Amino acid sequence: MTTNKKRWTEIEKNFLTTNAATMKDSDMANHLKKSLKSIREMRRRLGMVKLSGRGKVQLREGVKVA
């Protein structure tokens, strides 16, 4: 069985970091042609936590974003 998983590019990671507070996860998934699960997992790996309420994104303590 083969999978068509694409690795995240730095451009895609920067797009996610830049737009997480202003775009819905589903809109970013459509724009980047990635699954909603993939968007949420990468946001978690980058240390970004979505808080309840529109446009509230916060970095976890001690996480550096390149």
N, CA and C of each residue as an Amber inpcrd file, in Angstrom:
protein
   198
   0.8460000  -1.1780000   0.0000000   0.0000000   0.0000000   0.0000000
   0.8930000   1.2420000   0.0000000   0.6110000   2.1720000  -0.8620000
   1.3830000   3.4060000  -0.9330000   0.5440000   4.5770000  -0.4530000
   1.2360000   5.5650000   0.0610000   0.5500000   6.7770000   0.4940000
   1.1250000   7.9610000  -0.2660000   0.3180000   8.9740000  -0.4520000
   0.7380000  10.1780000  -1.1540000   0.9330000  11.3290000  -0.1780000
   1.6260000  11.0790000   0.9090000   1.8440000  12.1270000   1.8980000
   2.9350000  13.0730000   1.4100000   2.6010000  14.3540000   1.3950000
   3.5820000  15.3730000   1.0450000   4.1730000  15.9370000   2.3270000
   5.4420000  16.1490000   2.3290000   6.1000000  16.8000000   3.4500000
   5.7230000  18.2700000   3.4730000   5.7430000  18.8620000   4.6500000
   5.4570000  20.2890000   4.7880000   6.6810000  21.0820000   4.3720000
   6.4870000  22.0630000   3.5130000   7.5800000  22.9600000   3.1340000
   7.6350000  24.1110000   4.1410000   8.7280000  24.8200000   4.1490000
   8.8620000  25.9860000   5.0330000   7.8350000  27.0570000   4.6590000
   7.5480000  27.1830000   3.3840000   6.5490000  28.1660000   2.9330000
   5.1850000  27.8240000   3.5090000   4.8150000  26.5390000   3.4910000
   3.5300000  26.1130000   4.0390000   3.4750000  26.3310000   5.5470000
   4.5830000  26.0440000   6.2400000   4.6300000  26.2630000   7.6910000
   4.5020000  27.7510000   8.0120000   5.1760000  28.5900000   7.2260000
   5.0740000  30.0400000   7.4280000   3.6580000  30.5290000   7.1660000
   3.0060000  29.9850000   6.1400000   1.6190000  30.3520000   5.8490000
   0.7310000  30.0060000   7.0360000   0.9180000  28.8140000   7.5890000
   0.1320000  28.3890000   8.7370000   0.3700000  29.3020000   9.9310000
   1.6120000  29.6050000  10.2170000   1.9620000  30.4680000  11.3470000
   1.3880000  31.8780000  11.1620000   1.4890000  32.3990000   9.9650000
   1.0320000  33.7480000   9.6790000  -0.4850000  33.8850000   9.7170000
  -1.1860000  32.8570000   9.2570000  -2.6290000  32.9650000   9.0750000
  -3.4760000  32.2420000  10.1100000  -2.8710000  31.5890000  11.0720000
  -3.6300000  30.8030000  12.0530000  -4.6270000  31.6500000  12.8370000
  -4.2940000  32.9000000  13.1030000  -5.1730000  33.7540000  13.9020000
  -6.3070000  34.3780000  13.0810000  -6.1870000  34.3530000  11.7520000
  -7.1890000  35.0410000  10.9390000  -8.0030000  34.1210000  10.0440000
  -7.5410000  32.9010000   9.8350000  -8.2370000  31.9740000   8.9480000
  -8.7250000  30.7530000   9.7250000  -9.8010000  30.1660000   9.2630000
 -10.2780000  28.9090000   9.8310000  -9.3360000  27.7900000   9.3980000
  -9.2330000  26.7690000  10.2300000  -8.4020000  25.6210000   9.8720000
  -8.8630000  25.0050000   8.5540000 -10.1700000  24.9280000   8.3590000
 -10.7000000  24.3310000   7.1260000 -10.3180000  25.1530000   5.8940000
 -10.2990000  26.4800000   6.0190000  -9.8990000  27.3310000   4.8960000
  -8.4100000  27.1610000   4.5820000  -7.5910000  27.0540000   5.6300000
  -6.1550000  26.8310000   5.4070000  -5.9280000  25.4680000   4.7680000
  -6.6850000  24.4620000   5.1810000  -6.5630000  23.1250000   4.5990000
  -6.8890000  23.1600000   3.1110000  -7.9570000  23.8640000   2.7530000
  -8.3180000  23.9890000   1.3390000  -7.2440000  24.7280000   0.5520000
  -6.7310000  25.8020000   1.1130000  -5.7110000  26.6110000   0.4360000
  -4.4270000  25.8090000   0.2090000  -4.0110000  25.0630000   1.2380000
  -2.7580000  24.3040000   1.1560000  -2.9410000  22.9100000   0.5630000
  -4.1990000  22.5280000   0.2840000  -4.5150000  21.1940000  -0.2360000
  -4.0080000  20.1070000   0.7110000  -4.3330000  20.2890000   1.9860000
  -3.9730000  19.3300000   3.0270000  -5.2280000  19.0080000   3.8230000
  -5.1750000  17.9320000   4.5780000  -6.3400000  17.5590000   5.3750000
  -6.4510000  18.4580000   6.6060000  -7.6510000  18.5360000   7.1290000
  -7.8920000  19.3020000   8.3460000  -7.0670000  18.7350000   9.4980000
  -6.9770000  17.4200000   9.5640000  -6.1770000  16.7520000  10.5980000
  -4.7010000  17.1510000  10.4870000  -4.2030000  17.2410000   9.2620000
  -2.8170000  17.6260000   9.0220000  -2.5530000  19.0590000   9.4880000
  -3.4900000  19.9520000   9.2150000  -3.3560000  21.3550000   9.6320000
  -3.2800000  21.4330000  11.1540000  -4.1850000  20.7460000  11.8220000
  -4.2280000  20.7960000  13.2900000  -2.9890000  20.1630000  13.9140000
  -2.5030000  19.0740000  13.3260000  -1.3110000  18.4170000  13.8530000
  -0.0770000  19.3050000  13.6790000   0.0710000  19.9400000  12.5320000
   1.2370000  20.8080000  12.3190000   1.1690000  22.0260000  13.2230000
  -0.0210000  22.5600000  13.4270000  -0.1690000  23.6900000  14.3460000
   0.2860000  23.2740000  15.7430000  -0.0830000  22.0590000  16.1510000
   0.3250000  21.5400000  17.4580000   1.8510000  21.3790000  17.5150000
   2.4380000  20.8350000  16.4530000   3.8930000  20.6380000  16.4150000
   4.6550000  21.9540000  16.4400000   4.0630000  22.9840000  15.8640000
   4.6970000  24.3020000  15.8670000   4.4680000  25.0480000  17.1790000
   3.6880000  24.4370000  18.0780000   3.4800000  25.0470000  19.3890000
   2.3670000  26.0590000  19.4380000   1.4860000  26.0390000  18.4480000
   0.3730000  26.9880000  18.4210000  -0.8730000  26.3200000  18.9760000
  -1.5510000  27.0090000  19.8660000  -2.7720000  26.4960000  20.4680000
  -3.8970000  27.4520000  20.1230000  -4.9580000  26.9320000  19.5280000
  -6.1310000  27.7710000  19.2490000  -6.9670000  27.8230000  20.5120000
  -7.2910000  29.0110000  20.9380000  -8.1480000  29.2070000  22.0930000
  -9.5740000  29.3990000  21.6120000 -10.5250000  29.2470000  22.4960000
 -11.9030000  29.4680000  22.0790000 -12.0970000  30.9450000  21.7610000
 -12.8540000  31.2160000  20.7300000 -13.0380000  32.5900000  20.2750000
 -12.3100000  32.8030000  18.9720000 -12.8370000  33.6390000  18.1380000
 -12.2910000  33.8560000  16.8030000 -10.9470000  34.5590000  16.8450000
  -9.9790000  33.9930000  16.1610000  -8.6920000  34.6380000  15.9760000
  -7.7690000  34.6120000  17.1750000  -7.9920000  33.6980000  18.1050000
  -7.1350000  33.6380000  19.2810000  -6.1870000  32.4430000  19.1620000
  -4.9350000  32.7340000  18.8820000  -3.9150000  31.7050000  18.7770000
  -2.7890000  32.0970000  19.7100000  -2.2460000  31.1120000  20.3900000
  -1.2230000  31.3930000  21.3840000  -0.0980000  30.3780000  21.2440000
   1.1370000  30.8050000  21.4370000   2.2710000  29.8880000  21.4550000
   2.4240000  29.3140000  22.8470000   2.7650000  28.0310000  22.8960000
   3.0420000  27.4180000  24.1910000   4.3620000  27.9480000  24.7120000
   4.5490000  27.8980000  26.0080000   5.7700000  28.3700000  26.6550000
   6.9850000  27.6100000  26.1400000   8.0610000  28.3180000  25.8640000
   9.3280000  27.7090000  25.4960000   9.4130000  27.1770000  24.0750000
   8.4710000  27.4960000  23.2260000   8.4830000  27.0120000  21.8430000
   8.9640000  28.1270000  20.9440000   9.9630000  27.8160000  20.1090000
  10.4760000  28.7910000  19.1550000   9.8960000  28.4920000  17.7780000
   9.4390000  29.5160000  17.0950000   8.9450000  29.3680000  15.7290000
   9.9560000  30.0020000  14.8010000  10.4320000  29.2100000  13.8550000
  11.4440000  29.7090000  12.9220000  10.8290000  30.5630000  11.8530000
